[in-house]
Amino acid sequence: MPCRILLADDHETVRKGLRSILGARPEWEVCGEATNGREAVEEARRLRPELVIMDIGMPGLNGLGATRQIIRELPGTEVLILTMHDSEQIVWEVLDAGARGFVMKSDAGRELIRAAEALLEHKLSLSSKISEILLRAYLSKTPLPDSSQLTVREQETLELLAEGKTNKEIAEALHVSVKTAEAHRGRLMKKLNLRNMGELMRYAVRKGIIVA
């Protein structure tokens, strides 16, 4: 049977380009596509692919949030992150989310196949640029950021708040009561020591949840 790959990117042209690159390997099958993080999670649950190629900056639920859910629910599925952003913070967040592969979109033409091969063998694969970032961080003894203090629900709430959603909209998106959504909001603000929405938005930009 062919190896099944799910593509998750909100730009159709990017998905077409990825299909074209992956088409060089006839033993691989692009079994589905998603245009946002929530769709990616739903399609991964339905299709159970061996590999998900995931963009970080998608609407609804970003790629990091989607990656966390997929890795938690489908431990046999690997996630390869594809992004334009190469900040050290993003690298740590990607690895912390459970993704074992990271390719810059600018390098996809020459590195995507190699990275996909590695992940399908359950091996770590980082592009040359990402490896350089990690090496610099190691040499400078940069500490790992602690993003484990938020629960999955609190992380989802943070992402929705960063998108400008109200408590009612968050409750609807998470299928919880407004009171529960407010509780998630209060706890994450306390854990992150954030006093207002302005500080939350700056935090979201710094963490790569939204792009300024």
N, C-alpha and C positions, 0 to 999 in steps of 0.2 A: 504493500500500500504506500501511496505517496505521503511525504511529510506535509502536514497541513499547516498553513500559515495564515494568520489573521492580520490585516492591515488596519491601523487606527490613526487617521490623520484627517483634519477638517478641511483640507484642500484636495479637491479632486485631481488636480494636475500632479500633485505629489504622489497620490495613490497610483495614478496611471504610470508615473515614472518608476515607482517601486515594482509594480507588476512587470514592467518591461525588463528591469534588471533581474528580477527573480525568475523570469521566463527562460533564462539561460540554463536553468537546471530543470530538466523535464521530470525529475523524480520529486519535485516540490509542487505543491498545489496551493494557490491562494484560495482559501475556502470561504473567505468572507471579508467584508469591509465595515468599518465604523467611522462615524464622523465626529464623535465626541466620546468623552471618557465613560459615561454611563452606557452608551451603546456598546463600547468595547467590552465592558464587563458582561453585559447581557449576551453579546455574541460569543464571548469566550465560554460562558456557561453553556450555551446551546451547542456550540460547535466543538468544544474541547480540543483546540488546536495544539500542536506541539510547540509552536512559536507564535508570539504576538509581537509585531513591530509597531511600536507606540511612539507617537509624537507627545511632547510634554505639554505644549500650550494649546489645549483644546477647550472649547466651551463646556458648560454643564458640570463636568468633573475633569480636572486636569489629568495628564498622563501619569503623574506620580500617585495620585489618589486611586486611579484605575489599576495601576500596577500593584499597589498594596492589596487591593481586593482580589485580584486575579491570583496573585501568588498565594494568598491565604486560602482561597477556595479551591484552587487547582494547582497543587504543588508540583505536578508533573509538567506544567506548562512554563516555558521560559519566556522572558520578556526582554526584547531588545529596544532600548530607547534611542530614538532618532530626533535630534534637535538642532537648532541653530545656535543655542546658548552653550558657552563653554566655561562659565565661571566655576571657581572651586566649590562654591556653596552648592551649585546645581549638581556637581559631580557627587558630593557627599549625600545629597538628598536622594539621588537616583540609586546609589548603592544601598542606602538605608531602606529604601522602598522595597528592595529585594530583586531589582533588575540585575542581571549578570552580564549585560552587554550595553555598550554605549557608542554610538556612531554619530559624528557630526553630519548634518545634511549636506554640507559642502564636500564631504568625503564619501558620500554614499556610493557614487559610481564605482569607486575602486575598493571600498572596504566593506560594503554591505554583504556581499556573498561570503567573504571570509568570516565575518562576524556571525552570520546566520549558521554557517557550517559549524563553528565552534559551539554556539549555544545548542544546536540540535544534538551535539555530543555532550551536552551539559558541562561545558567548559566556559570559563570567564573570557570575555572578549571586550577589550577597550581600544578605541582608535588611538593612533599615535599622539594626537593632540591631548586626549584625555589622560593618557599615560604620563605625558610630560607634566600636566597639572598635578597629578598625584605624587609624582616624584618631587616636584618643587615643594608641595605641602609636607612631604615626609622630611625633606632636608631642612625645612624651616621649623619642623616639629609643630606644625599647625594642628591643633586638637580637633577631633571629630565633633561636629555639632550634635547636640542632644535633642533629637526630634522624637524621642520615644515617649515623652511625657504625655502626649495627647492620645486619647483613644481614637479609634477609627471614626466614630460618630463626631467627635470634637474636630478631627481633621476635616471631615466633610463639611461641618458647620463653618469652619474657618474659610474654606474655599468658597462656599456660597456667600458668606459675608463679604469676602473680597470681591465677588462679582456684583455686589450691591443689593443682594436679596434681603427682603424683610424677614422678620421672624415667621410671619405667616407663610411666606413663599418657601422658607427653609423647611418648615413643618410639612408642607405639601410635598416637597422634593424628597424628604427623608421618610415620609409616611409615618410621622409622629404627631403628637399634639403640639399646639403652640407653646404650652407650658413646658413641655420637654425640650423643645427647640431653644427656648429661653434659658433653660437650665444648662444645656450644652454650651450655649454662648457664654454664660456667666463663668462656667468652669474653665473654658479655654482662655478667656480673658485673664482670669486669676492665675492660671498656670504659666502664661506667657508674660505676666506682669504688664498687661496692656490696660490703659486707663480709658481710652476712647477709640472711636472709629478711625481717626486720623493715624493713631499709633498702629492700629491693626493694619491699615492699608500700607503703611511704610514697612511693617513686618512682612506683609505678603509680597511686596516688591522685592525686598531683600532676600526672601526665601525662594523667589522665582515662581511663586504661586500665580502672580500676575506680572506682566511686563510693563514697566513705566514707559 
